[in-house]
Amino acid sequence: MSSTAGSVGTAAAAGSAAETAPTLTPTKTTGDTAPPAADGTNQSATNHQPSTPTGTAAAASIEDNTPADSFLFASESVTESHPDKLCDTISDAIVDACLTLDPSSRIACETVCKTGVVIIFGEITTSASINYEQVIRDAVRDAGYDDPAKGLDYKTCNVIVALEEQSPDIAQSVDSTKVEDMGAGDSSIVFGYACEETPEFMPMSHSLATKLSARLAAVRKDGTLDWIRPDGKTQVTMEYVMNSDGVPTPKRVHSIIISAQHAEEVSNDKISADLLEHVVKPVVPEKYLDDKTIYHMNPSGRFVIGGPHSDAGLTGRKPIVDSYGGWGSYGGGTLSGKDATKVDRSGAYAARWIAKSLVAAGYCHRCCVQLSYAIGLAQPISVHVDTYGSCTNKNGQTEQSLAKLVETKFDLRPGCIVKELDLRRPIMRKTAAYGHFGREEEEFKWEKVKEI
């Protein structure tokens, strides 16, 4: 496009004094005067974040004044009504429906959605009698899809259910007399991450992107912005500096991108002004915004067609949104649509529990924990802790000895994780949108720090 309608930038103010208050007044930019685009790299496609991300390759294409001793890192999030998140929500609604009536249910439920249709498929073994179609329609309704014009209407959409029971070969490898002796439901590697950037021990870039997407949904549902439609995505690029301990520390917000599905009649100027006033300002601390912060509000210029009408949705396609925004690592197995015998889910919760507990206890400033499992076996195959050189040597513990400390303090057998974190409760739908980690929900026991 020759112009970026709805983009807001402050490049013209780059020469202002450093103490100038953040400028949030929308300014329409066109042509070559538009703020340069932020890094186009898709963090969701990156499974491993190096111990010291540079971000300089991304910055090289951006005409800004990022100091040589800092780097840029971006995280993204989506609203609960994004087609992929809708599918995660439906899959986890199915999980909760089964667990409510039969806590021993075995569930692996995938969902796909497109214009006017929702399909669930997978393997479920349960004694519960579930009206799957009703569960699906309720979830679609709650996501705001109540009109064919939005691409999906919970009242009239076609619903297809294609479920079978769990394979007996898998079942026999998991079954046990005592829950503590239960074997892993699949071979898997999982990761957990924690850092000191926020009170919830999460990366700042991820935390802000997630809160922006949640706010985007909130102003739609409470009527604050009557032009917003269900679909939406946010992206936050932070500028980081390395502190004296070699730990990345948030310095400022480099750029914010918000794409919000909207009504036909609303102007791009109003979209920009409303998003800044009602979404950005209530979420992003003012101290991180300055006169160089770049804003792109609906940079495509038009987002009327959205949701499943615009893009097909699929369970498990937003793993980086679900976890740590590209920081740490990701194991490769999706979280939603699974009961806790699947260590892709329960193991990932345990890994986060460990990482958060280590950082909160002062053993390190940040860390990534890896656990690996083999199908049918109860004990993990390996435990690894990487503090990126930030180990504090508390109580004489070195980076090399932290894994052994973890093994003595946490029982990482899948059955023990399920029991300790109480994962047979119907709490999974709540995890499906706005992240499985870094949320102080009473039900999320993996977020409760364990004394070590």
C-alpha positions as CSV (number, residue, x, y, z in Angstrom):
1,M,0.0,0.0,0.0
2,S,1.2,3.5,-0.7
3,S,-0.2,4.6,2.6
4,T,-0.8,3.1,6.0
5,A,-4.3,4.1,6.9
6,G,-4.8,4.2,10.6
7,S,-1.2,4.0,11.5
8,V,0.0,6.4,14.2
9,G,3.6,7.3,14.5
10,T,5.8,9.9,16.1
11,A,8.8,9.8,13.9
12,A,8.6,13.6,13.4
13,A,9.1,14.0,17.1
14,A,12.3,12.0,17.2
15,G,14.3,15.1,17.9
16,S,12.3,16.1,20.9
17,A,13.9,16.2,24.3
18,A,14.2,12.9,26.1
19,E,12.0,14.1,29.0
20,T,9.0,14.9,26.7
21,A,5.9,13.2,27.8
22,P,4.6,10.3,25.6
23,T,2.6,11.6,22.7
24,L,-0.6,9.5,22.1
25,T,-2.5,11.8,19.9
26,P,-3.4,10.0,16.7
27,T,-1.7,11.4,13.6
28,K,-2.6,10.0,10.2
29,T,0.5,9.3,8.2
30,T,0.8,8.7,4.5
31,G,3.3,7.7,1.9
32,D,7.0,8.0,2.9
33,T,6.1,9.9,6.0
34,A,4.6,6.9,7.7
35,P,6.5,5.3,10.5
36,P,8.7,2.5,9.3
37,A,7.2,-1.0,9.8
38,A,8.2,-3.0,12.8
39,D,10.0,-6.4,12.4
40,G,8.0,-8.7,10.2
41,T,9.5,-11.8,11.8
42,N,6.8,-14.2,13.0
43,Q,7.7,-15.3,16.6
44,S,5.1,-18.1,16.6
45,A,7.2,-19.8,13.9
46,T,10.3,-19.8,16.2
47,N,10.5,-22.7,18.6
48,H,13.7,-21.7,20.4
49,Q,14.8,-18.3,21.7
50,P,18.6,-18.0,22.2
51,S,19.9,-17.3,25.7
52,T,20.7,-13.7,24.6
53,P,18.4,-12.7,21.7
54,T,19.9,-10.0,19.7
55,G,17.0,-8.7,17.7
56,T,19.6,-6.6,15.7
57,A,18.8,-8.4,12.5
58,A,15.2,-7.2,12.9
59,A,16.3,-3.8,13.8
60,A,18.6,-3.5,10.8
61,S,15.5,-3.0,8.6
62,I,14.0,-0.3,10.8
63,E,15.0,3.3,10.6
64,D,15.1,4.0,14.3
65,N,17.7,5.0,16.9
66,T,17.9,1.7,18.8
67,P,21.2,1.9,20.8
68,A,23.9,-0.6,20.0
69,D,23.7,-2.1,23.5
70,S,20.0,-2.9,23.3
71,F,17.9,-5.2,21.2
72,L,14.3,-5.6,20.0
73,F,12.0,-8.5,20.8
74,A,8.4,-8.9,19.7
75,S,5.5,-11.0,21.0
76,E,2.0,-11.3,19.7
77,S,-1.4,-12.3,21.0
78,V,-4.9,-12.8,19.7
79,T,-8.4,-12.3,21.1
80,E,-10.6,-15.2,22.3
81,S,-12.6,-14.9,19.0
82,H,-9.7,-15.3,16.6
83,P,-10.5,-18.5,14.6
84,D,-7.6,-20.5,16.1
85,K,-8.5,-19.4,19.6
86,L,-12.1,-20.2,19.0
87,C,-11.0,-23.8,18.1
88,D,-8.9,-24.0,21.3
89,T,-11.9,-22.8,23.3
90,I,-14.2,-25.3,21.8
91,S,-11.7,-28.2,22.3
92,D,-11.3,-27.2,26.0
93,A,-15.0,-26.8,26.4
94,I,-15.3,-30.4,25.4
95,V,-12.6,-31.4,27.8
96,D,-14.4,-29.6,30.7
97,A,-17.8,-31.1,29.8
98,C,-16.2,-34.6,30.0
99,L,-14.3,-33.9,33.2
100,T,-17.4,-32.4,34.9
101,L,-19.2,-35.7,34.7
102,D,-16.3,-38.1,34.6
103,P,-12.9,-36.8,36.0
104,S,-11.2,-39.9,34.6
105,S,-12.1,-39.1,31.0
106,R,-9.4,-39.5,28.4
107,I,-9.7,-36.7,25.8
108,A,-7.9,-35.7,22.7
109,C,-10.2,-33.4,20.8
110,E,-9.3,-31.2,17.8
111,T,-11.5,-28.5,16.3
112,V,-11.5,-26.9,12.9
113,C,-13.8,-24.0,11.8
114,K,-14.5,-22.2,8.6
115,T,-17.4,-20.2,7.2
116,G,-20.6,-21.6,8.6
117,V,-19.1,-24.9,9.9
118,V,-17.4,-26.3,13.0
119,I,-15.9,-29.8,13.1
120,I,-14.6,-31.7,16.1
121,F,-12.6,-34.9,15.7
122,G,-10.4,-37.0,17.9
123,E,-10.5,-39.7,20.6
124,I,-12.5,-39.6,23.8
125,T,-13.1,-42.3,26.3
126,T,-15.6,-41.3,29.0
127,S,-18.6,-42.6,30.9
128,A,-20.2,-39.2,30.5
129,S,-23.1,-38.6,28.1
130,I,-22.2,-35.3,26.4
131,N,-24.3,-33.3,24.0
132,Y,-21.3,-32.2,22.0
133,E,-23.3,-30.1,19.5
134,Q,-24.7,-28.0,22.3
135,V,-21.3,-27.5,23.9
136,I,-19.9,-26.3,20.5
137,R,-22.8,-23.9,19.9
138,D,-22.5,-22.4,23.3
139,A,-18.8,-21.8,22.8
140,V,-19.4,-20.2,19.4
141,R,-22.0,-17.9,20.9
142,D,-19.8,-16.9,23.8
143,A,-17.1,-15.9,21.3
144,G,-19.5,-13.4,19.7
145,Y,-20.3,-15.2,16.5
146,D,-24.1,-14.7,16.4
147,D,-24.7,-13.5,12.8
148,P,-23.9,-15.1,9.4
149,A,-22.4,-11.7,8.4
150,K,-19.6,-12.4,10.9
151,G,-18.8,-15.7,9.1
152,L,-20.3,-17.9,11.8
153,D,-23.7,-18.0,13.6
154,Y,-24.0,-20.3,16.6
155,K,-27.7,-20.8,15.9
156,T,-27.3,-22.0,12.2
157,C,-23.8,-23.2,11.7
158,N,-23.2,-26.7,10.6
159,V,-21.7,-28.9,13.3
160,I,-19.9,-32.2,12.6
161,V,-18.8,-34.5,15.3
162,A,-16.3,-37.2,14.4
163,L,-15.1,-38.8,17.6
164,E,-13.8,-42.3,18.5
165,E,-12.6,-43.9,21.7
166,Q,-9.0,-43.8,22.7
167,S,-6.8,-46.5,21.2
168,P,-6.6,-49.5,23.5
169,D,-2.9,-49.7,22.8
170,I,-2.4,-46.2,24.3
171,A,-4.9,-46.9,27.1
172,Q,-3.1,-49.9,28.4
173,S,0.2,-48.0,28.6
174,V,-1.5,-45.3,30.8
175,D,-3.8,-47.3,33.0
176,S,-2.6,-48.0,36.5
177,T,-4.1,-49.1,39.9
178,K,-2.9,-45.8,41.5
179,V,-2.9,-42.4,39.8
180,E,0.7,-41.9,41.0
181,D,1.9,-44.8,38.9
182,M,0.1,-43.7,35.7
183,G,2.3,-43.8,32.6
184,A,2.7,-40.8,30.3
185,G,0.0,-40.7,27.7
186,D,2.5,-39.9,25.0
187,S,6.2,-39.4,24.4
188,S,6.9,-35.7,24.7
189,I,9.2,-32.8,25.5
190,V,7.9,-29.8,27.3
191,F,9.3,-26.4,28.5
192,G,8.6,-23.9,31.2
193,Y,9.9,-20.4,31.5
194,A,10.0,-17.6,34.1
195,C,11.8,-14.3,34.5
196,E,11.7,-11.2,36.7
197,E,10.3,-8.8,34.2
198,T,6.8,-8.6,35.6
199,P,5.2,-9.4,39.0
200,E,3.7,-12.6,37.4
201,F,7.3,-13.7,36.4
202,M,6.5,-13.4,32.7
203,P,8.3,-11.6,29.8
204,M,7.1,-8.1,29.4
205,S,6.6,-8.2,25.6
206,H,4.3,-11.2,26.0
207,S,2.5,-9.8,29.0
208,L,1.6,-6.6,27.3
209,A,0.6,-8.2,24.0
210,T,-1.7,-10.6,26.0
211,K,-3.3,-7.8,28.0
212,L,-3.9,-5.7,24.9
213,S,-5.7,-8.6,23.2
214,A,-7.8,-9.2,26.4
215,R,-8.6,-5.5,26.5
216,L,-9.6,-5.5,22.8
217,A,-12.2,-8.2,23.6
218,A,-13.4,-6.4,26.8
219,V,-14.2,-3.1,25.0
220,R,-16.2,-5.1,22.5
221,K,-18.2,-7.1,25.0
222,D,-18.9,-4.2,27.4
223,G,-20.0,-1.9,24.5
224,T,-17.2,0.7,25.0
225,L,-16.4,0.5,21.3
226,D,-19.5,-0.6,19.4
227,W,-17.7,-0.8,16.0
228,I,-15.4,-3.7,17.1
229,R,-16.1,-7.2,15.8
230,P,-14.9,-10.4,17.4
231,D,-11.6,-11.1,15.6
232,G,-8.4,-9.3,16.6
233,K,-4.6,-9.6,17.0
234,T,-2.0,-7.6,18.9
235,Q,1.8,-7.3,18.7
236,V,4.2,-5.6,21.0
237,T,7.9,-5.0,20.3
238,M,10.0,-4.1,23.3
239,E,13.4,-2.6,23.5
240,Y,15.6,-4.5,26.0
241,V,18.9,-3.8,27.5
242,M,21.2,-6.3,29.3
243,N,21.7,-5.4,33.0
244,S,24.9,-5.9,35.0
245,D,23.9,-9.5,35.7
246,G,23.5,-10.2,32.0
247,V,19.7,-10.3,32.2
248,P,17.4,-8.8,29.6
249,T,15.6,-5.8,31.1
250,P,12.6,-4.0,29.5
251,K,13.5,-0.4,28.6
252,R,10.7,0.9,26.4
253,V,7.9,-0.1,24.0
254,H,9.3,0.2,20.5
255,S,6.1,-0.4,18.7
256,I,2.5,-1.6,19.1
257,I,0.4,-3.2,16.4
258,I,-3.3,-3.8,16.8
259,S,-5.6,-5.3,14.2
260,A,-9.2,-5.2,15.2
261,Q,-12.1,-6.5,13.1
262,H,-14.5,-3.7,12.6
263,A,-17.9,-2.6,11.3
264,E,-18.1,-1.4,7.7
265,E,-18.9,2.3,8.4
266,V,-16.2,3.2,10.9
267,S,-13.3,5.4,9.7
268,N,-9.6,4.5,10.1
269,D,-9.1,7.7,12.0
270,K,-11.7,6.7,14.6
271,I,-10.2,3.2,14.8
272,S,-6.8,4.7,15.6
273,A,-8.1,7.2,18.1
274,D,-10.3,4.7,19.9
275,L,-7.7,2.0,20.1
276,L,-5.1,4.4,21.5
277,E,-7.6,5.8,24.1
278,H,-9.5,2.7,25.2
279,V,-7.1,-0.2,24.6
280,V,-3.5,1.1,24.7
281,K,-3.7,3.7,27.5
282,P,-5.4,1.4,30.1
283,V,-2.9,-1.4,29.5
284,V,0.6,-0.1,28.8
285,P,2.4,1.7,31.6
286,E,3.1,5.2,30.5
287,K,6.8,4.9,31.6
288,Y,7.3,2.5,28.7
289,L,5.9,4.8,26.1
290,D,7.8,7.8,24.6
291,D,7.8,10.1,21.6
292,K,9.5,7.4,19.5
293,T,7.0,4.7,20.1
294,I,5.4,3.6,16.9
295,Y,1.7,2.7,16.6
296,H,0.2,0.7,13.7
297,M,-3.6,0.5,14.2
298,N,-5.2,-1.7,11.6
299,P,-2.2,-1.3,9.2
300,S,-3.9,-3.2,6.4
301,G,-6.4,-0.4,6.2
302,R,-9.5,-2.6,6.3
303,F,-10.5,-5.5,8.5
304,V,-14.3,-6.0,8.0
305,I,-14.1,-9.7,7.0
306,G,-12.7,-11.6,9.9
307,G,-13.1,-14.7,12.0
308,P,-13.6,-18.1,10.3
309,H,-14.9,-16.3,7.2
310,S,-11.5,-14.8,6.6
311,D,-9.2,-17.6,7.9
312,A,-9.9,-21.2,8.9
313,G,-9.2,-22.0,12.6
314,L,-7.5,-25.0,14.0
315,T,-6.8,-26.2,17.6
316,G,-3.2,-25.8,18.7
317,R,-2.0,-23.3,16.1
318,K,-1.1,-20.5,18.6
319,P,1.4,-22.2,20.9
320,I,3.6,-19.2,21.3
321,V,0.6,-17.0,22.2
322,D,-0.4,-19.8,24.7
323,S,3.1,-19.9,26.4
324,Y,5.8,-17.2,26.6
325,G,5.6,-15.0,23.5
326,G,8.7,-16.5,21.9
327,W,10.9,-16.5,25.0
328,G,12.2,-19.7,26.4
329,S,11.3,-22.7,24.2
330,Y,8.3,-24.7,23.1
331,G,8.0,-28.4,23.0
332,G,5.8,-28.9,19.9
333,G,2.7,-30.5,21.4
334,T,-0.4,-28.3,21.7
335,L,-2.0,-27.7,25.1
336,S,-5.7,-27.4,24.5
337,G,-8.1,-30.2,23.8
338,K,-6.3,-32.7,26.1
339,D,-6.9,-34.2,29.5
340,A,-4.0,-34.2,31.9
341,T,-2.8,-37.7,31.2
342,K,-1.3,-36.1,28.1
343,V,2.1,-34.7,29.3
344,D,2.1,-32.1,26.5
345,R,-0.3,-30.4,28.9
346,S,0.3,-31.5,32.4
347,G,4.1,-31.6,31.9
348,A,4.1,-28.1,30.5
349,Y,2.2,-26.9,33.6
350,A,4.7,-28.6,35.8
351,A,7.7,-27.1,33.9
352,R,6.2,-23.6,34.4
353,W,5.6,-24.4,38.1
354,I,9.3,-25.3,38.5
355,A,10.7,-22.4,36.6
356,K,8.5,-19.8,38.4
357,S,9.4,-21.4,41.8
358,L,13.1,-21.3,41.0
359,V,13.0,-17.6,40.0
360,A,10.7,-16.6,42.8
361,A,13.0,-18.3,45.4
362,G,16.0,-16.4,44.1
363,Y,18.0,-19.3,42.6
364,C,18.2,-17.4,39.3
365,H,16.9,-14.3,37.6
366,R,15.3,-16.3,34.7
367,C,15.3,-19.9,33.6
368,C,13.9,-22.4,31.1
369,V,13.1,-25.9,32.3
370,Q,12.8,-28.9,30.0
371,L,11.2,-32.2,30.9
372,S,11.0,-35.2,28.6
373,Y,8.8,-38.3,28.8
374,A,8.3,-41.6,27.1
375,I,4.8,-43.1,26.5
376,G,3.8,-45.6,29.1
377,L,6.6,-44.7,31.6
378,A,5.9,-42.8,34.8
379,Q,9.3,-41.2,35.5
380,P,10.6,-38.4,33.3
381,I,13.5,-39.4,31.0
382,S,15.3,-36.1,31.7
383,V,15.2,-32.9,33.6
384,H,17.1,-29.8,32.4
385,V,17.4,-26.3,33.8
386,D,19.0,-23.4,31.8
387,T,19.4,-20.1,33.7
388,Y,21.1,-18.4,30.8
389,G,24.0,-17.7,33.1
390,S,21.8,-16.0,35.7
391,C,22.2,-18.6,38.5
392,T,22.8,-16.8,41.9
393,N,24.4,-19.8,43.6
394,K,21.9,-19.5,46.4
395,N,22.4,-22.2,49.1
396,G,25.4,-23.4,47.1
397,Q,23.3,-24.4,44.1
398,T,25.1,-24.0,40.8
399,E,23.4,-24.1,37.4
400,Q,24.6,-27.7,37.0
401,S,23.1,-28.8,40.3
402,L,19.6,-27.1,39.9
403,A,18.2,-30.0,37.9
404,K,19.1,-32.4,40.7
405,L,17.4,-30.0,43.2
406,V,14.3,-30.0,41.0
407,E,14.2,-33.8,41.0
408,T,14.4,-33.9,44.8
409,K,11.7,-31.2,45.3
410,F,9.1,-32.1,42.6
411,D,7.6,-35.5,41.9
412,L,7.4,-35.3,38.1
413,R,5.5,-38.5,37.4
414,P,2.5,-37.6,35.4
415,G,0.0,-39.0,37.9
416,C,1.7,-37.0,40.7
417,I,1.5,-33.8,38.6
418,V,-2.2,-34.4,38.0
419,K,-2.8,-35.0,41.7
420,E,-0.6,-32.1,43.0
421,L,-2.0,-29.6,40.5
422,D,-5.6,-31.0,40.7
423,L,-5.8,-31.3,37.0
424,R,-8.9,-33.5,36.8
425,R,-11.1,-30.4,37.5
426,P,-13.1,-28.8,34.6
427,I,-10.8,-25.7,34.5
428,M,-9.3,-26.1,31.0
429,R,-11.6,-23.8,29.0
430,K,-10.4,-20.8,31.1
431,T,-6.8,-21.5,29.9
432,A,-7.8,-21.5,26.2
433,A,-7.5,-17.7,25.6
434,Y,-5.0,-15.2,27.0
435,G,-2.3,-17.6,28.0
436,H,-2.0,-20.7,30.1
437,F,0.7,-19.1,32.2
438,G,1.3,-15.9,34.1
439,R,-2.3,-15.6,35.3
440,E,-3.2,-15.4,39.0
441,E,-6.4,-17.5,38.7
442,E,-7.3,-19.5,41.8
443,E,-7.7,-22.7,39.7
444,F,-4.2,-22.4,38.1
445,K,-2.2,-24.2,40.8
446,W,0.9,-24.3,38.6
447,E,1.1,-20.5,39.1
448,K,1.4,-21.0,42.9
449,V,5.1,-20.8,43.9
450,K,6.4,-23.8,45.7
451,E,8.9,-23.3,48.5
452,I,12.2,-24.8,47.6
